[in-house]
Amino acid sequence: MATVRLSFSPAPVHVRTARLVGVAVARRAGVAEELLDEVRLAIGEACTRAVALHRQYGLANLVQVEMSDGGNYVVRVIDRAPIEAGLGIAALPPEELAKESLTDEALTVGVGFALLAGLVEDLQVRPVDEGIGTEVRMVWPVAR
């Protein structure tokens, strides 16, 4: 099993690099060609969400991305924002959401979750094991 790790400053310009690396690793791992667009979009959304959270909270911590190609292709994107922030507008009940005046970053986080749920069949969002932050874990099948 090979693992590729990326860490980048929370700047939108770095999301493109993460997408490119993620698709290259997915292709090498054996993810079906017809799923590669979904992989690219999902990694982009997860990284964009992490960057938006870091910027919203003024965090200089690096965004971490880990890609591994064991039995499946697994991508983990880790931010270091407070967990309630990591849930973004997805954590608000609809009646509260209607009252909210959302920042661009908060809207990006919430829309990112909706897009990820539509792109990734095996998606998990949970608190990180150590410290503060959220892990977005996405899994795709590989054909060997």
Phi and psi in degrees as a GROMACS rama.xvg file:
@    title "Ramachandran Plot"
@    xaxis  label "Phi"
@    yaxis  label "Psi"
@TYPE xy
-101.602  141.416  ALA-2
-125.549  132.837  THR-3
-114.69  129.993  VAL-4
-118.988  133.982  ARG-5
-123.716  144.435  LEU-6
-135.492  133.739  SER-7
-144.443  152.878  PHE-8
-65.7964  151.513  SER-9
-74.8519  69.7009  PRO-10
-124.732  134.458  ALA-11
-54.7045  -29.6873  PRO-12
-60.6758  -26.146  VAL-13
-81.0366  -14.9345  HIS-14
-62.6606  -39.2351  VAL-15
-59.0297  -43.1829  ARG-16
-62.087  -43.9357  THR-17
-60.1785  -41.2765  ALA-18
-62.3172  -46.8787  ARG-19
-61.9939  -45.7262  LEU-20
-64.5765  -43.0503  VAL-21
-59.5659  -41.682  GLY-22
-70.5438  -38.888  VAL-23
-62.5919  -42.7363  ALA-24
-68.0365  -39.5192  VAL-25
-61.3324  -44.8029  ALA-26
-61.4447  -46.0484  ARG-27
-63.1935  -34.3972  ARG-28
-72.7935  -20.1977  ALA-29
104.17  18.1613  GLY-30
-66.7033  136.473  VAL-31
-57.0104  140.421  ALA-32
-53.1435  -38.5439  GLU-33
-70.9419  -11.8467  GLU-34
-96.1986  -9.32437  LEU-35
-64.8393  -33.6095  LEU-36
-64.2591  -40.0993  ASP-37
-64.2856  -41.5703  GLU-38
-60.076  -47.8434  VAL-39
-59.2365  -48.7289  ARG-40
-64.5334  -42.6835  LEU-41
-66.1668  -43.5197  ALA-42
-63.6701  -40.8652  ILE-43
-60.5611  -44.4699  GLY-44
-65.7579  -44.495  GLU-45
-63.5173  -40.7695  ALA-46
-70.7651  -39.7964  CYS-47
-61.4404  -41.8238  THR-48
-59.9115  -46.7623  ARG-49
-63.5859  -43.6832  ALA-50
-61.5343  -44.0343  VAL-51
-61.3037  -41.8716  ALA-52
-64.6091  -43.8014  LEU-53
-62.1987  -41.1014  HIS-54
-69.6421  -40.4902  ARG-55
-60.777  -37.8659  GLN-56
-100.078  7.16032  TYR-57
63.9674  34.2703  GLY-58
-89.4021  133.137  LEU-59
-94.3565  -6.17858  ALA-60
-54.072  149.943  ASN-61
-75.6519  144.494  LEU-62
-80.6769  134.9  VAL-63
-111.861  137.089  GLN-64
-130.251  130.986  VAL-65
-128.007  129.851  GLU-66
-123.626  128.348  MET-67
-134.468  149.422  SER-68
-123.167  53.8366  ASP-69
-72.5903  -125.636  GLY-70
-66.1891  -26.8169  GLY-71
-132.639  171.394  ASN-72
-94.4253  116.199  TYR-73
-116.354  129.82  VAL-74
-121.794  129.584  VAL-75
-119.204  127.575  ARG-76
-117.489  124.395  VAL-77
-119.325  127.022  ILE-78
-109.818  167.423  ASP-79
-118.151  25.4668  ARG-80
-80.9741  157.752  ALA-81
-54.6716  142.95  PRO-82
-57.9566  -39.5416  ILE-83
-64.1469  -30.9018  GLU-84
-70.9212  -37.3481  ALA-85
-62.1538  -25.279  GLY-86
-82.6308  -19.3564  LEU-87
54.0488  -147.565  GLY-88
-69.4454  -14.0797  ILE-89
-63.4218  -23.3024  ALA-90
-86.0394  -9.7906  ALA-91
-86.6175  136.656  LEU-92
-67.8802  152.63  PRO-93
-53.0047  -38.5532  PRO-94
-66.9724  -32.3662  GLU-95
-76.215  -37.4097  GLU-96
-59.2553  -39.2083  LEU-97
-63.6253  -28.6739  ALA-98
-86.1305  -16.9285  LYS-99
-74.0833  143.186  GLU-100
-105.269  101.675  SER-101
-88.6258  139.542  LEU-102
-75.5931  165.424  THR-103
-58.7923  -39.8219  ASP-104
-65.4301  -43.9974  GLU-105
-64.3056  -40.1185  ALA-106
-64.9983  -41.1059  LEU-107
-59.3816  -42.8665  THR-108
-63.0506  -47.6951  VAL-109
-67.1543  -44.9764  GLY-110
-65.4933  -36.3928  VAL-111
-57.3536  -42.2561  GLY-112
-61.7312  -44.18  PHE-113
-61.9737  -43.8227  ALA-114
-65.6398  -42.7539  LEU-115
-60.8479  -42.8706  LEU-116
-62.0688  -31.3779  ALA-117
-80.4471  -21.3914  GLY-118
-96.6963  -31.584  LEU-119
-117.364  119.693  VAL-120
-70.1599  -40.4748  GLU-121
-108.37  89.9469  ASP-122
-123.771  131.645  LEU-123
-130.88  137.302  GLN-124
-126.937  122.129  VAL-125
-151.892  163.905  ARG-126
-64.0666  149.694  PRO-127
-66.8601  157.669  VAL-128
-67.6146  -37.2827  ASP-129
-128.54  132.877  GLU-130
82.5783  -159.36  GLY-131
-102.33  140.512  ILE-132
143.046  179.891  GLY-133
-128.484  141.919  THR-134
-111.626  126.015  GLU-135
-103.036  117.529  VAL-136
-114.204  124.898  ARG-137
-124.239  138.655  MET-138
-131.203  135.63  VAL-139
-127.942  146.833  TRP-140
-72.6205  152.532  PRO-141
-119.323  148.518  VAL-142
-108.65  117.34  ALA-143
